[in-house]
Amino acid sequence: MTEFGKSPILESSIIESLGYNIVIYPVSTFRLGMHAIETGLKTLKNDGDQKSLVNNMMTRSKLYEVLEYDKYSKFDKNISKI
């Protein structure tokens, strides 16, 4: 499913009713991220700092949660014992 294709954007329930059980959004997250980056860079240029951007940023603790950082850290410690 792409945002700028020829077909209309279909809700997942409609896609499911057509017999599909998975939808791939090949560049949706990329476009979302690039928009946020562009907005952030413009703000940095215009404001000279990131103060107004902080509330839109992922916190370190959330990043670690998403990455399952504690699991990696335990894995890394086990390797370093070898």
C-alpha positions in Angstrom: 0.0 0.0 0.0 1.6 3.3 -1.0 0.4 6.8 -0.4 1.0 8.2 -3.8 0.0 5.3 -6.1 -2.9 5.1 -8.6 -5.3 3.2 -6.3 -7.0 4.8 -3.3 -5.7 4.1 0.2 -7.6 1.2 1.6 -8.3 0.5 5.3 -6.8 -2.7 6.6 -10.3 -4.1 7.2 -11.1 -3.7 3.5 -7.9 -5.3 2.5 -8.7 -8.2 4.8 -12.1 -8.6 3.3 -10.4 -9.0 -0.1 -8.7 -12.0 1.3 -5.3 -10.6 2.3 -3.8 -11.1 5.8 -0.9 -8.8 5.5 -0.2 -5.3 4.2 3.2 -4.0 3.4 3.8 -0.2 3.7 7.1 0.0 1.9 8.0 3.6 2.5 5.4 5.0 4.8 7.6 5.1 7.9 10.5 6.5 5.8 8.3 9.3 4.6 7.1 10.0 8.2 10.6 10.0 9.4 11.9 12.3 6.6 9.1 14.8 7.3 10.0 14.9 11.0 13.7 15.3 10.1 12.9 18.1 7.6 10.8 19.9 10.2 13.5 19.5 12.9 16.3 20.7 10.7 14.2 23.8 9.7 13.6 24.5 13.4 17.3 24.1 14.2 18.2 26.5 11.5 15.5 29.1 12.4 15.6 28.9 16.2 19.3 28.0 16.7 18.5 25.2 19.1 16.3 22.1 19.7 14.3 23.3 22.7 11.0 23.4 20.9 11.6 19.9 19.4 12.4 18.0 22.6 8.7 17.1 23.3 8.5 15.4 19.9 11.6 13.3 20.4 11.7 9.7 21.6 13.2 9.6 25.0 16.3 7.5 25.8 14.3 5.2 27.9 11.7 4.6 25.2 14.4 4.0 22.6 16.0 1.5 24.9 12.6 -0.2 25.4 12.0 -0.3 21.6 15.4 -1.7 20.9 15.2 -4.1 23.9 18.5 -2.7 24.9 18.7 -4.6 28.2 18.6 -7.9 26.2 21.5 -6.7 24.0 23.4 -5.5 27.0 23.1 -8.9 28.7 24.1 -10.6 25.5 27.1 -8.3 25.1 28.3 -9.0 28.7 28.1 -12.7 28.1 30.3 -12.4 25.0 32.8 -10.3 26.7 33.3 -13.0 29.4 34.6 -15.4 26.7 
